[in-house]
Amino acid sequence: MIRKALFFSLTLVISLASVSQAQPAGTGDNPAQHDFPRRWIGKWKGTLNWFQGIQKRQSVNMELHILPTDSVNQYSWRIIYGDQQKDNRPYLLKPFDISRGHWLIDERNSIVLDQFLLGDRFSGSFTVEGNTILNNYWLSGDSLVVEFFNSQEKPIAITGGGDSTIPKIKSYGMRSYQRAVLKRY
């Protein structure tokens, strides 16, 4: 009974924290949604570092160009890794539901990724070929920070669930982490 009450209390605290973060007190909406993507516009570049476990596997130049297009509320979202001739990804950033911070990154090849403003983060998650990718972008001072987490799609362990008061918990293997701090140029 104590475990059940503790689990319920923890769930309630997490839920309330999520609601309070989604809507700043007294405003009723998120001021970050009014700055996005306007404050993010520009050409950004830096170095993307790729880690597997505790080992750094590779560093590569990265650019992100966020620029207005001729269409209202649509922006280029061009990601360049290394040389522009080798890995240049000319995507489009489109609104889906601006009032909820829901945007789309259209890869222009039938792939469209959902992205969300969560506080000051622009985040999304998708699964491809057994890998789940979680991405985060945010402004930090004069930098644009980019993170990608790669985990296995299938759980490596399922624990808990011993009785009806304990939920089953799935754990996923983390494959890699990538991080870049980009500056406008």
C-alpha positions in Angstrom: 0.0 0.0 0.0 2.9 2.4 0.8 4.5 1.7 -2.6 1.2 2.4 -4.3 0.8 5.7 -2.5 4.5 6.6 -3.2 4.1 5.7 -6.9 0.9 7.8 -7.1 2.5 10.8 -5.4 5.5 10.6 -7.6 3.3 10.5 -10.7 1.3 13.5 -9.5 4.4 15.5 -8.8 5.8 14.7 -12.3 2.5 15.6 -13.9 2.2 18.9 -12.1 5.8 19.8 -12.9 5.1 19.1 -16.6 2.0 21.3 -16.6 3.8 24.1 -14.7 6.7 24.0 -17.2 4.4 24.1 -20.2 2.6 27.3 -19.1 4.6 30.0 -17.2 2.7 31.3 -14.3 0.5 34.3 -15.0 0.9 34.3 -18.8 -1.2 31.4 -20.0 1.2 30.7 -22.9 4.8 30.1 -23.6 6.9 33.2 -24.5 9.4 30.9 -26.3 6.8 30.1 -28.9 6.7 33.8 -29.9 10.5 33.9 -30.3 10.7 30.7 -32.4 12.0 30.6 -35.0 12.6 34.4 -35.3 15.5 34.5 -32.8 17.0 31.3 -34.4 17.2 32.7 -37.9 20.7 32.7 -39.3 23.6 30.5 -40.5 25.1 28.6 -37.7 28.3 26.4 -37.7 30.5 24.5 -35.3 31.8 21.0 -34.6 29.6 18.0 -34.0 31.2 15.5 -31.6 30.0 11.9 -31.7 30.4 9.6 -28.7 29.8 5.8 -28.4 30.0 4.9 -24.7 32.7 7.0 -23.2 34.8 7.1 -26.3 34.7 10.0 -28.8 34.4 8.4 -32.2 34.4 11.3 -34.5 34.3 15.1 -34.9 32.8 16.7 -38.0 32.0 20.2 -39.1 28.3 21.0 -38.8 26.2 23.8 -40.1 22.5 24.6 -39.6 20.9 27.3 -41.8 17.5 28.5 -40.6 16.3 31.1 -43.1 12.9 32.5 -44.2 11.4 31.2 -47.4 8.9 32.8 -49.7 6.0 31.0 -47.9 4.5 32.5 -44.8 5.8 30.8 -41.6 8.0 28.4 -43.5 11.8 28.3 -43.1 14.7 26.5 -44.6 16.2 24.0 -42.1 19.4 23.0 -43.9 21.8 20.7 -42.1 25.3 20.3 -43.5 27.8 17.8 -42.2 31.4 18.1 -43.3 31.6 19.4 -46.8 28.5 21.0 -48.4 29.0 18.7 -51.4 29.0 15.5 -49.4 26.1 15.7 -46.8 23.8 18.7 -47.4 20.2 18.2 -46.2 17.9 20.9 -47.5 14.8 20.4 -45.3 11.8 22.8 -44.6 10.6 23.9 -41.2 6.8 24.2 -41.3 4.2 25.1 -38.6 1.7 22.4 -37.7 0.1 24.0 -34.6 2.0 27.1 -33.5 -0.2 27.7 -30.5 1.0 24.3 -29.1 4.6 24.6 -30.3 4.1 21.8 -32.8 6.3 22.1 -36.0 7.3 19.8 -38.8 10.6 19.2 -40.5 9.9 18.2 -44.0 12.8 16.3 -45.5 11.2 16.7 -49.0 11.3 13.0 -49.7 8.0 11.8 -48.0 9.7 11.9 -44.6 8.2 14.4 -42.2 9.4 14.7 -38.6 7.3 16.2 -35.8 9.1 18.6 -33.5 7.9 20.4 -30.4 8.8 23.5 -28.4 9.2 22.3 -24.8 10.2 25.2 -22.7 13.2 26.6 -24.4 14.0 23.4 -26.3 13.0 22.4 -29.8 12.7 18.6 -29.6 11.6 15.6 -31.4 11.9 11.8 -31.5 11.7 9.3 -34.2 12.6 5.6 -34.9 14.3 4.4 -38.0 15.8 1.0 -38.7 15.9 -0.2 -35.1 17.3 3.1 -33.7 15.3 5.7 -31.8 16.7 9.2 -32.1 15.9 12.0 -29.7 17.0 15.5 -30.8 17.2 18.7 -28.9 18.0 22.2 -30.1 18.2 25.3 -27.9 19.7 28.8 -27.7 22.3 29.3 -25.1 23.7 32.9 -25.0 25.1 33.5 -28.6 25.2 29.7 -29.4 22.8 27.2 -30.7 23.3 23.9 -29.0 22.3 20.6 -30.8 22.1 17.2 -29.2 21.2 13.8 -30.6 20.7 10.7 -28.5 20.5 7.3 -30.2 18.9 4.4 -28.3 17.8 0.9 -29.3 14.2 0.5 -30.4 13.8 -2.7 -28.5 14.2 -2.8 -24.7 17.3 -4.5 -23.3 15.5 -5.3 -20.0 12.0 -5.3 -18.6 11.8 -5.1 -14.8 9.1 -4.5 -12.2 5.5 -5.8 -12.7 5.8 -8.2 -9.9 2.2 -7.5 -8.9 -0.5 -5.0 -9.8 1.0 -2.2 -7.7 4.3 -2.2 -9.5 4.4 -1.1 -13.2 6.6 -2.9 -15.8 9.6 -0.7 -16.7 11.4 -1.1 -20.0 15.1 0.0 -20.3 16.7 0.8 -23.6 20.4 0.5 -24.6 22.0 3.8 -25.4 24.1 3.6 -28.6 25.5 7.1 -29.1 25.4 10.7 -28.3 26.2 13.7 -30.5 26.6 17.3 -29.5 27.4 20.5 -31.3 27.7 24.1 -30.1 27.0 26.3 -33.2 27.8 30.0 -33.6 26.2 32.4 -36.1 28.5 33.4 -39.0 
